[in-house]
Amino acid sequence: KVNGIEFAVADLSLAEAGRKQLRLAEVEMPGLMALRREYADSQPLKGARVAGSLHMTVQTAVLIETLVALGAEVRWVSCNIFSTQDEAAAAVVVGPNGTVERPSGSAVFAWKGETLAEYWWCTDQLFDFGDGRLPNMVLDDGGDATLLIHKGVEFEAAGAVPQATEEDPEEYTLVLRTLTDSIARDAGRFTRIAKEVRGVTEETTNGVKRLYKLAKDGELLFPAMNVNDSVTKSKFDNKYGIRHSLIDGLNRGTDVMIAGKVAVICGYGDVGKGAVESLRGQGARVVVTEIDPICALQAAMEGLDVVELDDVVERGDIFITTTGNFDIIMADQMAKMKHNAIVANVGHFDNEIDMAGLAKIPGIEKIEIKPQVHEWVFPATADREQHSILVLSEGRLMNLGNATGHPSFVMSNSFTNQTIAQIELFTKQGQYATDVHVLPKHLDEKVARLHLDALGVRLTKLTKRQAEYIGVDVEGPYKLDHYRY
Ligand code: NAI
C-alpha cells in the first residue's frame, strides 16, 4: 500500500510506458470517451465500489479510468494468469495524475504469469475496499469473482468449506483453499458481500452460461447483466476482435507462415467465425468442426469443409479451439499430429485442450521455447520417430497470452456496454429482478452510434413516413428483439 492505494503489480515504474499506450488507446475508444463527457457532471457511479475481474490490458485500463471518471471506486484483478499487460496495470495504479512515488489511481492485483494460487489470492483481494467497506458492484469476465462470492455464501451457510478430494481439479482445490482462508479471516464476509452487491455485469460467453445456470437453479444472489449478448459485444468483439488477435498471437508466438497451412478451427460460433476469417485472410486452408447443425451448415455455406477432428488430426498444421466446451482436443489426438503442429485455444477456459492428459503421456518432454510457447516432444515409438507439437499459452487464451488481446476500437464497443450496464444496475437498484438481463436494444444501438463518427460512417436518417411504414420509431430501436443481425 503506497499513498493509500493497495496494489500488487509487476513493476510500478512501467507506469509511464503504460500511460503512453493508454493515451493512444483513448483515441481508439470513442464510446468510452463519449461516456466520460456525457456523465462528467452527473457522476452516475458515485458511491459505486466496483470489484472488477477482467484481463488487465491497456483497453481495460481505459475502462477502469472511465468508471472512475463516472464516480466509481475500483479494485481490479485479471481474469487470466497470462493476460495482464504489466505496464497497463502499473499505469492504473499510478493513475493519470499520480507519480510512482505517490500513486493516486486504483487498486490493482495482477501481473503477467501469475501462478494459479496467486490468481485466486488476487481475486480474493477484490472484496475489501478498506475500513470494512465491501464492493456493491461486480464486473466480471468468465465469472470467477461471481463464483467466489456464490461459493463463499454457500459454504458460510453450510458452516464449513468442504475438503478438496483427489478427483477435484487443481483449480477447484485452490478455490476451496482461498475460501477457507478468507472465511477464517472474516466469517460471514461473503454473505455480507452478496447482500451489498447490486449486480454483476458479465463480459463473456462462458461467464454468461454460468449465470444462466445459477438463475435456473434458483441460486443467483443478485441481478446480472449479460453484456456478452449485446449485439455490439458478441457480434463484434468475439468475431472481429478474434479476427485481429488470433493471428497476432500466432505470429508473436511462432512466426510460422500461415499461408497454405491447413488450419482446423473447433467451433463455428461467434469466436470461431472470427478465427476462420483471421486464418483464411492469411491464405490458410481452413476446416471447421461443429456439433450444432445450424453452425455447421453456416460453415458449409461459407465454403468451408466441416469435418470431425479425427479426420484431420494427422493433416492439420494449426489447431484452434473456440468452443467454450471442454475435452475438445485430447492427448491421444495430439500424439497423432504432424511434427511441430501448433495447438492453441481462444475459448475462455483452459480445459478445451487436454493439457493434463498431455503431461501424463509416458516419456513426453516439455521444452520452453519462450514464455507461453512450449514444445512438447513425444518419444519415439515402434511406428513413429520422435516428434513434437507446439502449445501456446499452456492451453489458455492465446490471443491474450501470446499477444495483447483485442485492439482498442472493438473493446470500446464491449466496454461501453459494460459501463452502461454498470450504470443501469447501480442506479436502478430494485428495478432489475434477481435474474440475468440483457441491455435494452436502444442502449445497444447507442453503443454502435458512438463508434460511427470515428469511422466516418454516414447513417441514413429514416423519414417519419418510412419509420411508420416499417413500424419503428425514427430514433430507434430499429429492430425487434429477436432479430439476429
Ligand atoms: P458460441 O456459443 O457462439 O460458439 C461456440 C461454438 O462451439 C458453438 O457454435 C458450439 O456449437 C460449438 N461447440 C461446442 N462444443 C463443441 C465441440 N465439442 N466440438 C465442436 N464445436 C463445439 O460462443 P462464442 O461467443 O464463440 O465463445 C466461445 C468461447 O470463446 C467462450 O469460451 C467465450 O467465453 C470465449 N471468448 C474468448 C474471447 C477471446 O478474446 N479469446 C473473446 C470472446 C469470447
Boltz pocket constraint, residues with backbone or C-beta under 6 A from the ligand:
constraints:
  - pocket:
      binder: B
      contacts: [[A, 204], [A, 205], [A, 206], [A, 207], [A, 234], [A, 237], [A, 238], [A, 241], [A, 242], [A, 266], [A, 267], [A, 268], [A, 269], [A, 270], [A, 271], [A, 272], [A, 289], [A, 290], [A, 291], [A, 292], [A, 295], [A, 322], [A, 323], [A, 324], [A, 325], [A, 326], [A, 327], [A, 328], [A, 346], [A, 347], [A, 348], [A, 349], [A, 397], [A, 399], [A, 400], [A, 405], [A, 406]]
      max_distance: 6.0
